[in-house]
Every structure is written in C-alpha cells, then in structure tokens.
Amino acid sequence: MKHILVVFTGGTIGSSASEGTIKPSESAPFKLLGEFQRRFSETAKDIAFESIEPVRLLSENLAPAAWPIIIEAIEAKQPDRYDGVIVTHGTDTLAYSAAAFGFYFHGLKVPLLLVSSDYPLDHPEANGLDNFHCAVDFIREINEPGVFVPYRNQCQTVQVHRGARLASSLQLSGDFVSVQGQSYMAYEGGRFIRSGLSAFERQAALPGLKALFSNRILMIRPYPGLDYGHFSVDGVDAVLHDLYHSGTACSTLQWGENHSLLAFIKRCRQQGVKVYLAPARKSPDAYESTRFLLDAGAEMIWNLSIEAAYVKLALAYGNFQDGRGISAFLAADIAGEHVYSNSPMSLS
C-alpha cells in the first residue's frame, strides 16, 4: 500500500465551468480522486490518499506569499512519512511554483509532483487525469526524490519535467516544455522512458532555507522600444532583467538613455539596487551587447530559465542579508536547475 498526500490548491484542475465562466469549485478537486479511482481501479486499490487544501485560487492570482502557506501546510503533515506528495496547481504560474518547491524542498526524501490540467476535468480533452495518473505511477514505480511535473501536451505522450527546469506554457497554447526541450522522462503505456538526462545528485552542503520569498524583485522583459523611464526602483531589492534568446538586451545609447539598459543599470547602481540578467548559457563567446551589460555592473544568473532565476532570486533575498550569501546561493545547483550545453548558440 502506497500512502500519498494530495495538496489541492485550486487552478483549472480544481475548477468547473458554468455559464461560460471557469472558477474554483469546492467539489472539483475531489472529483479528481473519484475519477482516478473509477478509471484506474486496479491501481487505486493499492493507494491510500490523504488530502488537504491550504489555498483555493486560480494560479494567475498567485503571489509569492502563497508559497509559504502551501509549504507550511505540507511540512505540517511531515511529508517524509508518505511515499510521495502530489500538489494540484493551475497552469498559468505552474513553472514558478515548480521552481519554488524544487528549491525549497531540495532535501525532501520522497517525490513531490505538481499536477495540472489544461481544461476542467469535465471537458473531454482535459489532460488532468492523465497527468495525475502519471504522478501516482511515478510514486509507485520510480520513487525518486525531487520535484517533478508530469504533463501531457495535446496529441502527445506525458512528459515528466524536472520542476526547476519547467518553462512557462507556450504562447496561445496550453503546452509545456522543459528548457531546451529536454524533459526528464516520457510516460507511455504505463512505462517510464528516461530521456538521457541524468538524475540530479544533491550537493553535500546546502543551506537550510526558510520559506521566505522576497516580494521586492522587479522583473523586466525586453522588447523593441522599452522605455526604462517608466520604472522606479524605489523599494526594490533587486532587478531581474529578462534577455532575448541569445542572451542580449539593448545596450546602445543610440535611441536615448531611456531606451538603454546600460543607462538603467547605472541608475540602479546609484540607488544601490543590483541588476541581474537571465537567461543565458555560459560559454567562451558572447555578443558585444552582453559584454557591455556585464561590464556596466549587471550580474548574470547563468544557465537558468527566467522562471527559475526569478524564484531563486526571491528566495535568496528572502533568506540572506549579505551579498556573498546571495551570490553563493545563486551559483549553487540546488535542484538540478542548471542547464549546460555545448551548442554553438551558447553565450557567456
């Protein structure tokens, strides 16, 4: 008999559609367990579920303050007493929560899996039950510690993603991929197929973390014509600046200081606010613009997705007071989040 803790948090998988509106439902989460037991009755006979619901919200309404609530509820149940933990979650902020739990629960001895659905469970095309079934089988058969996200894109097989490597859903789509398109495993016909991505080996010495995520991280995404004059950094702990796919952002003063990240970095430094850049893959070569940004004092968070970088930065500034502690935490591979590549597109 496997004992699994199911943590309901809302999202589409915990919602129902009525009169054209999708919203969280009190009964929808438990419909998931009922449908699983009905459809997979042979497997369900050997599973004992225990459930809690610390929050109920659509994930687009999630803020970093929600993560400690969910974490505290899980820790109160002593998760190592179970064979695994399943957290149901909405898709909009799934990648951010997967990273948050991946970093915080890096020492958990049992698997924790986040399960979502692209449609409410009553919809004929919903993938939520398939994702949940994969999570249960992962706990039954693989039982590898860490945080993972099983997810079936439409017309594809279920993929198991490492939590700290999951990217946000593709635009105008409900599909998910891991960074660089490399999931951890595939799940097909009741079998798990490894992708070649090696299991993460925990580092010997990792800091004990509190569930404190700074809500004073300003994230800025680049686009042509971005005007930095619209941003104030008053009350900001740090800025995380997203980059184009080649690890670049506008570094020229040709269009005026308000449109130059170089000038914005200078303004932030004058106000004592650190500017971090992500994502970029580290290699011997880089574009000139990237060199300018680093020379101006920006710090690159290497080899992480933008979602993982944001969450890790929030956790770093929530836990560490000194720059050395923050830098060491950002550089450490906490949950297998670091992505390495010898591709000629790689930059530094």
TORKELO-932899 format. One record per residue (C-alpha): residue in three letters; x, y, z. Coordinates in Angstrom, 1 decimal, always signed. Layout:
<pts>
{resn ALA | X X | Y Y | Z Z}
...
</pts>
This chain:
<pts>
{resn MET | X +0.0 | Y +0.0 | Z +0.0}
{resn LYS | X +1.3 | Y +3.4 | Z -1.0}
{resn HIS | X +0.4 | Y +6.5 | Z +1.0}
{resn ILE | X +0.2 | Y +9.7 | Z -1.0}
{resn LEU | X -0.5 | Y +13.2 | Z +0.3}
{resn VAL | X -2.6 | Y +15.2 | Z -2.2}
{resn VAL | X -2.4 | Y +19.0 | Z -1.7}
{resn PHE | X -5.2 | Y +20.8 | Z -3.5}
{resn THR | X -4.6 | Y +24.5 | Z -4.4}
{resn GLY | X -7.2 | Y +25.3 | Z -7.0}
{resn GLY | X -6.4 | Y +26.1 | Z -10.6}
{resn THR | X -8.2 | Y +24.7 | Z -13.6}
{resn ILE | X -7.8 | Y +21.1 | Z -12.3}
{resn GLY | X -9.8 | Y +22.3 | Z -9.3}
{resn SER | X -12.4 | Y +24.3 | Z -11.2}
{resn SER | X -15.6 | Y +23.8 | Z -13.0}
{resn ALA | X -17.2 | Y +25.6 | Z -16.0}
{resn SER | X -20.6 | Y +27.1 | Z -15.6}
{resn GLU | X -22.4 | Y +29.7 | Z -17.8}
{resn GLY | X -19.2 | Y +30.5 | Z -19.7}
{resn THR | X -17.1 | Y +31.1 | Z -16.6}
{resn ILE | X -14.3 | Y +28.8 | Z -15.2}
{resn LYS | X -13.8 | Y +29.2 | Z -11.4}
{resn PRO | X -12.6 | Y +27.1 | Z -8.5}
{resn SER | X -15.1 | Y +24.7 | Z -7.2}
{resn GLU | X -15.4 | Y +23.1 | Z -3.7}
{resn SER | X -16.2 | Y +19.7 | Z -5.3}
{resn ALA | X -13.9 | Y +19.7 | Z -8.3}
{resn PRO | X -10.7 | Y +18.6 | Z -6.5}
{resn PHE | X -12.3 | Y +15.5 | Z -5.0}
{resn LYS | X -13.8 | Y +14.7 | Z -8.4}
{resn LEU | X -10.2 | Y +14.1 | Z -9.5}
{resn LEU | X -9.7 | Y +11.4 | Z -6.8}
{resn GLY | X -13.1 | Y +9.9 | Z -7.6}
{resn GLU | X -12.4 | Y +9.7 | Z -11.4}
{resn PHE | X -8.9 | Y +8.2 | Z -10.8}
{resn GLN | X -10.4 | Y +5.5 | Z -8.5}
{resn ARG | X -13.1 | Y +4.7 | Z -11.1}
{resn ARG | X -10.9 | Y +4.7 | Z -14.2}
{resn PHE | X -7.8 | Y +3.1 | Z -12.6}
{resn SER | X -9.5 | Y +0.9 | Z -10.1}
{resn GLU | X -6.8 | Y -1.8 | Z -10.0}
{resn THR | X -4.1 | Y +0.8 | Z -9.2}
{resn ALA | X -6.3 | Y +2.7 | Z -6.8}
{resn LYS | X -6.8 | Y -0.4 | Z -4.6}
{resn ASP | X -3.1 | Y -0.1 | Z -3.6}
{resn ILE | X -3.2 | Y +3.6 | Z -2.9}
{resn ALA | X -4.3 | Y +5.4 | Z +0.3}
{resn PHE | X -4.8 | Y +9.1 | Z -0.4}
{resn GLU | X -4.9 | Y +11.8 | Z +2.2}
{resn SER | X -5.8 | Y +15.3 | Z +1.1}
{resn ILE | X -5.5 | Y +18.9 | Z +2.4}
{resn GLU | X -6.5 | Y +22.2 | Z +0.8}
{resn PRO | X -4.4 | Y +25.1 | Z +2.1}
{resn VAL | X -5.5 | Y +27.5 | Z -0.6}
{resn ARG | X -8.0 | Y +27.6 | Z -3.4}
{resn LEU | X -7.3 | Y +30.0 | Z -6.2}
{resn LEU | X -6.7 | Y +30.3 | Z -9.9}
{resn SER | X -3.0 | Y +30.3 | Z -10.3}
{resn GLU | X -2.9 | Y +33.7 | Z -12.2}
{resn ASN | X -3.9 | Y +35.1 | Z -8.8}
{resn LEU | X -0.9 | Y +33.5 | Z -7.0}
{resn ALA | X +1.7 | Y +35.7 | Z -5.4}
{resn PRO | X +5.0 | Y +34.7 | Z -3.7}
{resn ALA | X +3.1 | Y +35.0 | Z -0.3}
{resn ALA | X +1.1 | Y +31.9 | Z -1.3}
{resn TRP | X +4.2 | Y +29.6 | Z -1.4}
{resn PRO | X +4.9 | Y +29.7 | Z +2.3}
{resn ILE | X +1.2 | Y +28.9 | Z +3.0}
{resn ILE | X +1.4 | Y +25.8 | Z +0.9}
{resn ILE | X +4.9 | Y +24.9 | Z +2.1}
{resn GLU | X +3.8 | Y +25.2 | Z +5.8}
{resn ALA | X +0.7 | Y +23.0 | Z +5.2}
{resn ILE | X +2.9 | Y +20.3 | Z +3.6}
{resn GLU | X +5.5 | Y +20.4 | Z +6.3}
{resn ALA | X +2.8 | Y +20.2 | Z +9.0}
{resn LYS | X +1.9 | Y +16.8 | Z +7.5}
{resn GLN | X +5.5 | Y +15.6 | Z +7.8}
{resn PRO | X +5.9 | Y +14.7 | Z +4.1}
{resn ASP | X +8.6 | Y +12.1 | Z +4.6}
{resn ARG | X +6.0 | Y +9.9 | Z +6.3}
{resn TYR | X +4.4 | Y +9.4 | Z +2.9}
{resn ASP | X +5.6 | Y +7.6 | Z -0.2}
{resn GLY | X +5.0 | Y +10.9 | Z -2.2}
{resn VAL | X +3.3 | Y +14.2 | Z -2.4}
{resn ILE | X +1.1 | Y +15.5 | Z -5.2}
{resn VAL | X +0.2 | Y +19.2 | Z -5.4}
{resn THR | X -2.6 | Y +20.2 | Z -7.8}
{resn HIS | X -2.0 | Y +23.5 | Z -9.4}
{resn GLY | X -3.1 | Y +25.9 | Z -12.1}
{resn THR | X -1.1 | Y +26.2 | Z -15.4}
{resn ASP | X -0.5 | Y +30.0 | Z -15.5}
{resn THR | X +2.1 | Y +30.1 | Z -12.8}
{resn LEU | X +3.0 | Y +26.4 | Z -12.8}
{resn ALA | X +6.6 | Y +26.9 | Z -13.8}
{resn TYR | X +7.2 | Y +29.4 | Z -11.0}
{resn SER | X +5.7 | Y +27.2 | Z -8.3}
{resn ALA | X +7.5 | Y +24.2 | Z -9.6}
{resn ALA | X +10.8 | Y +26.1 | Z -9.2}
{resn ALA | X +9.8 | Y +27.4 | Z -5.7}
{resn PHE | X +9.0 | Y +23.9 | Z -4.4}
{resn GLY | X +12.0 | Y +22.5 | Z -6.2}
{resn PHE | X +14.4 | Y +24.9 | Z -4.5}
{resn TYR | X +12.7 | Y +24.8 | Z -1.0}
{resn PHE | X +12.2 | Y +21.1 | Z -0.9}
{resn HIS | X +15.6 | Y +20.2 | Z -2.3}
{resn GLY | X +16.2 | Y +17.9 | Z +0.7}
{resn LEU | X +12.9 | Y +16.1 | Z +0.6}
{resn LYS | X +13.4 | Y +12.3 | Z +0.6}
{resn VAL | X +10.2 | Y +11.5 | Z -1.4}
{resn PRO | X +9.0 | Y +12.7 | Z -4.8}
{resn LEU | X +6.8 | Y +15.8 | Z -4.9}
{resn LEU | X +4.8 | Y +16.2 | Z -8.2}
{resn LEU | X +2.8 | Y +19.2 | Z -9.4}
{resn VAL | X -0.3 | Y +18.2 | Z -11.4}
{resn SER | X -2.3 | Y +20.5 | Z -13.6}
{resn SER | X -5.0 | Y +20.3 | Z -16.3}
{resn ASP | X -5.4 | Y +22.3 | Z -19.4}
{resn TYR | X -9.2 | Y +22.2 | Z -19.1}
{resn PRO | X -11.6 | Y +21.5 | Z -16.3}
{resn LEU | X -11.9 | Y +17.8 | Z -15.6}
{resn ASP | X -15.4 | Y +17.5 | Z -17.2}
{resn HIS | X -14.0 | Y +18.7 | Z -20.6}
{resn PRO | X -13.5 | Y +15.7 | Z -22.9}
{resn GLU | X -10.0 | Y +16.9 | Z -23.9}
{resn ALA | X -8.8 | Y +17.6 | Z -20.4}
{resn ASN | X -5.4 | Y +16.1 | Z -19.6}
{resn GLY | X -5.6 | Y +16.5 | Z -15.8}
{resn LEU | X -6.5 | Y +12.8 | Z -15.1}
{resn ASP | X -3.7 | Y +11.5 | Z -17.3}
{resn ASN | X -1.2 | Y +13.9 | Z -15.5}
{resn PHE | X -2.4 | Y +12.7 | Z -12.1}
{resn HIS | X -2.2 | Y +9.0 | Z -13.2}
{resn CYS | X +1.4 | Y +9.6 | Z -14.2}
{resn ALA | X +2.2 | Y +11.2 | Z -10.9}
{resn VAL | X +0.8 | Y +8.3 | Z -9.0}
{resn ASP | X +2.7 | Y +5.8 | Z -11.1}
{resn PHE | X +5.9 | Y +7.8 | Z -10.6}
{resn ILE | X +5.5 | Y +7.5 | Z -6.9}
{resn ARG | X +4.7 | Y +3.7 | Z -7.2}
{resn GLU | X +7.4 | Y +2.8 | Z -9.6}
{resn ILE | X +10.2 | Y +5.4 | Z -9.8}
{resn ASN | X +10.0 | Y +6.9 | Z -6.3}
{resn GLU | X +12.9 | Y +9.2 | Z -6.9}
{resn PRO | X +13.2 | Y +12.2 | Z -4.6}
{resn GLY | X +12.9 | Y +15.7 | Z -6.1}
{resn VAL | X +10.2 | Y +17.9 | Z -7.5}
{resn PHE | X +8.7 | Y +17.0 | Z -10.9}
{resn VAL | X +5.9 | Y +18.0 | Z -13.2}
{resn PRO | X +4.1 | Y +15.3 | Z -15.3}
{resn TYR | X +2.2 | Y +16.9 | Z -18.2}
{resn ARG | X +0.7 | Y +15.7 | Z -21.4}
{resn ASN | X +0.6 | Y +18.2 | Z -24.3}
{resn GLN | X -2.3 | Y +17.7 | Z -26.7}
{resn CYS | X -1.9 | Y +14.8 | Z -29.0}
{resn GLN | X +1.4 | Y +13.8 | Z -27.3}
{resn THR | X +2.6 | Y +11.4 | Z -24.6}
{resn VAL | X +3.0 | Y +12.5 | Z -21.0}
{resn GLN | X +6.4 | Y +14.0 | Z -20.2}
{resn VAL | X +7.9 | Y +14.2 | Z -16.7}
{resn HIS | X +9.7 | Y +17.6 | Z -16.3}
{resn ARG | X +12.2 | Y +18.4 | Z -13.6}
{resn GLY | X +10.4 | Y +21.1 | Z -11.6}
{resn ALA | X +13.3 | Y +23.7 | Z -11.6}
{resn ARG | X +13.6 | Y +23.3 | Z -15.4}
{resn LEU | X +10.0 | Y +23.7 | Z -16.5}
{resn ALA | X +9.3 | Y +26.7 | Z -18.7}
{resn SER | X +6.0 | Y +28.6 | Z -18.8}
{resn SER | X +3.4 | Y +27.4 | Z -21.3}
{resn LEU | X +3.9 | Y +28.2 | Z -24.9}
{resn GLN | X +2.1 | Y +31.3 | Z -26.2}
{resn LEU | X -1.6 | Y +30.8 | Z -27.2}
{resn SER | X -1.3 | Y +27.2 | Z -26.1}
{resn GLY | X -1.6 | Y +25.0 | Z -23.1}
{resn ASP | X +1.5 | Y +23.0 | Z -23.9}
{resn PHE | X +4.6 | Y +22.9 | Z -21.7}
{resn VAL | X +8.2 | Y +22.0 | Z -22.3}
{resn SER | X +11.4 | Y +21.9 | Z -20.3}
{resn VAL | X +14.1 | Y +24.4 | Z -21.1}
{resn GLN | X +15.9 | Y +23.4 | Z -24.3}
{resn GLY | X +13.0 | Y +21.0 | Z -24.9}
{resn GLN | X +14.6 | Y +18.2 | Z -22.8}
{resn SER | X +12.2 | Y +16.6 | Z -20.4}
{resn TYR | X +13.3 | Y +14.2 | Z -17.7}
{resn MET | X +11.2 | Y +11.2 | Z -18.7}
{resn ALA | X +8.4 | Y +10.2 | Z -21.0}
{resn TYR | X +5.5 | Y +8.1 | Z -19.8}
{resn GLU | X +3.7 | Y +5.9 | Z -22.3}
{resn GLY | X +1.6 | Y +2.8 | Z -22.0}
{resn GLY | X +2.3 | Y +2.7 | Z -18.2}
{resn ARG | X +6.1 | Y +2.7 | Z -18.7}
{resn PHE | X +8.6 | Y +5.4 | Z -17.9}
{resn ILE | X +11.3 | Y +6.0 | Z -20.6}
{resn ARG | X +14.3 | Y +8.0 | Z -19.5}
{resn SER | X +15.5 | Y +10.8 | Z -21.8}
{resn GLY | X +19.2 | Y +10.6 | Z -21.1}
{resn LEU | X +19.1 | Y +13.5 | Z -18.6}
{resn SER | X +20.9 | Y +12.2 | Z -15.6}
{resn ALA | X +19.4 | Y +12.1 | Z -12.1}
{resn PHE | X +20.3 | Y +15.1 | Z -10.0}
{resn GLU | X +22.9 | Y +14.4 | Z -7.3}
{resn ARG | X +22.5 | Y +16.6 | Z -4.3}
{resn GLN | X +25.4 | Y +18.7 | Z -3.2}
{resn ALA | X +26.9 | Y +17.7 | Z +0.1}
{resn ALA | X +26.4 | Y +21.1 | Z +1.9}
{resn LEU | X +23.3 | Y +23.1 | Z +1.1}
{resn PRO | X +21.9 | Y +25.9 | Z +3.3}
{resn GLY | X +18.9 | Y +25.4 | Z +5.4}
{resn LEU | X +16.2 | Y +27.6 | Z +4.0}
{resn LYS | X +13.2 | Y +29.4 | Z +5.4}
{resn ALA | X +10.1 | Y +29.8 | Z +3.3}
{resn LEU | X +10.8 | Y +33.4 | Z +2.7}
{resn PHE | X +10.4 | Y +34.8 | Z -0.8}
{resn SER | X +11.1 | Y +38.5 | Z -1.3}
{resn ASN | X +8.2 | Y +40.3 | Z -3.0}
{resn ARG | X +10.6 | Y +43.2 | Z -3.8}
{resn ILE | X +12.1 | Y +41.7 | Z -7.0}
{resn LEU | X +11.3 | Y +43.7 | Z -10.1}
{resn MET | X +11.3 | Y +41.6 | Z -13.3}
{resn ILE | X +11.5 | Y +43.4 | Z -16.7}
{resn ARG | X +11.1 | Y +41.8 | Z -20.1}
{resn PRO | X +12.8 | Y +43.3 | Z -23.1}
{resn TYR | X +11.0 | Y +44.4 | Z -26.3}
{resn PRO | X +11.9 | Y +47.0 | Z -29.0}
{resn GLY | X +11.4 | Y +50.5 | Z -27.7}
{resn LEU | X +11.3 | Y +49.6 | Z -24.0}
{resn ASP | X +11.4 | Y +52.8 | Z -22.0}
{resn TYR | X +13.1 | Y +52.5 | Z -18.7}
{resn GLY | X +11.9 | Y +55.9 | Z -17.7}
{resn HIS | X +8.6 | Y +54.2 | Z -16.7}
{resn PHE | X +10.3 | Y +52.1 | Z -14.0}
{resn SER | X +11.0 | Y +53.2 | Z -10.4}
{resn VAL | X +13.3 | Y +51.1 | Z -8.3}
{resn ASP | X +12.2 | Y +52.7 | Z -5.0}
{resn GLY | X +11.5 | Y +49.9 | Z -2.5}
{resn VAL | X +13.1 | Y +47.3 | Z -4.8}
{resn ASP | X +15.6 | Y +44.8 | Z -3.5}
{resn ALA | X +16.9 | Y +43.7 | Z -6.9}
{resn VAL | X +16.0 | Y +43.9 | Z -10.6}
{resn LEU | X +15.9 | Y +40.7 | Z -12.8}
{resn HIS | X +16.1 | Y +41.6 | Z -16.5}
{resn ASP | X +15.0 | Y +39.0 | Z -19.0}
{resn LEU | X +17.0 | Y +38.6 | Z -22.1}
{resn TYR | X +16.4 | Y +37.8 | Z -25.7}
{resn HIS | X +17.2 | Y +34.2 | Z -26.7}
{resn SER | X +20.8 | Y +35.0 | Z -27.5}
{resn GLY | X +21.5 | Y +36.4 | Z -24.0}
{resn THR | X +21.2 | Y +40.0 | Z -25.1}
{resn ALA | X +19.3 | Y +43.2 | Z -24.4}
{resn CYS | X +19.6 | Y +46.8 | Z -25.8}
{resn SER | X +22.9 | Y +48.2 | Z -24.8}
{resn THR | X +23.1 | Y +51.2 | Z -27.2}
{resn LEU | X +22.5 | Y +54.8 | Z -26.4}
{resn GLN | X +21.6 | Y +55.5 | Z -30.0}
{resn TRP | X +17.9 | Y +55.9 | Z -29.2}
{resn GLY | X +18.4 | Y +57.8 | Z -26.0}
{resn GLU | X +19.2 | Y +56.9 | Z -22.4}
{resn ASN | X +15.6 | Y +55.9 | Z -21.6}
{resn HIS | X +15.9 | Y +53.1 | Z -24.1}
{resn SER | X +19.3 | Y +51.8 | Z -23.0}
{resn LEU | X +19.7 | Y +49.0 | Z -20.4}
{resn LEU | X +23.2 | Y +50.4 | Z -19.8}
{resn ALA | X +21.8 | Y +53.7 | Z -18.6}
{resn PHE | X +19.2 | Y +51.9 | Z -16.4}
{resn ILE | X +21.9 | Y +49.7 | Z -14.8}
{resn LYS | X +23.8 | Y +52.9 | Z -14.0}
{resn ARG | X +20.7 | Y +54.4 | Z -12.4}
{resn CYS | X +20.1 | Y +51.3 | Z -10.4}
{resn ARG | X +23.7 | Y +51.2 | Z -9.1}
{resn GLN | X +23.4 | Y +54.8 | Z -8.0}
{resn GLN | X +20.4 | Y +53.8 | Z -5.9}
{resn GLY | X +22.1 | Y +50.7 | Z -4.5}
{resn VAL | X +19.9 | Y +48.2 | Z -6.5}
{resn LYS | X +21.6 | Y +45.2 | Z -8.1}
{resn VAL | X +20.6 | Y +44.3 | Z -11.6}
{resn TYR | X +20.6 | Y +40.6 | Z -12.6}
{resn LEU | X +20.3 | Y +39.1 | Z -16.1}
{resn ALA | X +18.9 | Y +35.8 | Z -17.3}
{resn PRO | X +18.6 | Y +33.5 | Z -19.1}
{resn ALA | X +21.9 | Y +32.9 | Z -20.8}
{resn ARG | X +24.1 | Y +29.9 | Z -21.4}
{resn LYS | X +27.8 | Y +30.2 | Z -20.3}
{resn SER | X +30.4 | Y +29.7 | Z -23.0}
{resn PRO | X +33.7 | Y +31.4 | Z -24.2}
{resn ASP | X +31.9 | Y +33.7 | Z -26.6}
{resn ALA | X +29.3 | Y +36.4 | Z -26.1}
{resn TYR | X +27.7 | Y +39.2 | Z -28.1}
{resn GLU | X +29.2 | Y +42.7 | Z -27.7}
{resn SER | X +26.0 | Y +44.0 | Z -26.2}
{resn THR | X +26.1 | Y +41.3 | Z -23.5}
{resn ARG | X +29.7 | Y +42.2 | Z -22.7}
{resn PHE | X +28.7 | Y +45.9 | Z -22.3}
{resn LEU | X +25.9 | Y +45.0 | Z -19.8}
{resn LEU | X +28.3 | Y +42.9 | Z -17.7}
{resn ASP | X +31.0 | Y +45.5 | Z -17.8}
{resn ALA | X +28.4 | Y +48.0 | Z -16.6}
{resn GLY | X +27.9 | Y +46.0 | Z -13.4}
{resn ALA | X +25.0 | Y +43.7 | Z -14.2}
{resn GLU | X +25.3 | Y +40.1 | Z -12.8}
{resn MET | X +24.4 | Y +37.2 | Z -15.0}
{resn ILE | X +22.5 | Y +34.2 | Z -13.5}
{resn TRP | X +23.9 | Y +31.6 | Z -15.7}
{resn ASN | X +22.2 | Y +28.5 | Z -17.2}
{resn LEU | X +18.8 | Y +29.0 | Z -15.6}
{resn SER | X +15.4 | Y +29.6 | Z -17.1}
{resn ILE | X +13.9 | Y +33.0 | Z -16.4}
{resn GLU | X +11.3 | Y +31.4 | Z -14.1}
{resn ALA | X +13.9 | Y +29.6 | Z -12.1}
{resn ALA | X +16.0 | Y +32.7 | Z -11.9}
{resn TYR | X +13.2 | Y +34.8 | Z -10.6}
{resn VAL | X +12.2 | Y +32.4 | Z -7.9}
{resn LYS | X +15.7 | Y +31.7 | Z -6.8}
{resn LEU | X +16.4 | Y +35.4 | Z -6.6}
{resn ALA | X +13.3 | Y +35.9 | Z -4.5}
{resn LEU | X +14.4 | Y +33.0 | Z -2.2}
{resn ALA | X +17.9 | Y +34.3 | Z -2.0}
{resn TYR | X +16.9 | Y +37.8 | Z -1.0}
{resn GLY | X +14.4 | Y +36.4 | Z +1.5}
{resn ASN | X +17.0 | Y +34.2 | Z +3.2}
{resn PHE | X +20.3 | Y +36.0 | Z +3.0}
{resn GLN | X +21.3 | Y +39.5 | Z +4.1}
{resn ASP | X +24.8 | Y +39.8 | Z +2.7}
{resn GLY | X +25.9 | Y +39.8 | Z -1.0}
{resn ARG | X +28.2 | Y +36.9 | Z -0.5}
{resn GLY | X +25.5 | Y +34.6 | Z +0.7}
{resn ILE | X +23.2 | Y +35.7 | Z -2.1}
{resn SER | X +25.8 | Y +35.1 | Z -4.8}
{resn ALA | X +26.8 | Y +31.7 | Z -3.4}
{resn PHE | X +23.2 | Y +30.6 | Z -3.3}
{resn LEU | X +22.5 | Y +31.8 | Z -6.9}
{resn ALA | X +25.6 | Y +30.0 | Z -8.1}
{resn ALA | X +24.8 | Y +26.6 | Z -6.4}
{resn ASP | X +22.9 | Y +23.9 | Z -8.3}
{resn ILE | X +20.2 | Y +23.4 | Z -5.7}
{resn ALA | X +17.6 | Y +21.3 | Z -7.6}
{resn GLY | X +19.1 | Y +20.3 | Z -10.9}
{resn GLU | X +18.2 | Y +23.7 | Z -12.3}
{resn HIS | X +21.4 | Y +24.4 | Z -14.1}
{resn VAL | X +21.3 | Y +23.7 | Z -17.9}
{resn TYR | X +24.6 | Y +23.1 | Z -19.8}
{resn SER | X +25.1 | Y +23.0 | Z -23.5}
{resn ASN | X +28.0 | Y +22.9 | Z -26.0}
{resn SER | X +25.7 | Y +24.3 | Z -28.7}
{resn PRO | X +27.4 | Y +27.0 | Z -30.9}
{resn MET | X +24.5 | Y +29.2 | Z -29.8}
{resn SER | X +25.8 | Y +29.3 | Z -26.3}
{resn LEU | X +27.0 | Y +32.5 | Z -24.9}
{resn SER | X +28.7 | Y +34.0 | Z -21.9}
</pts>
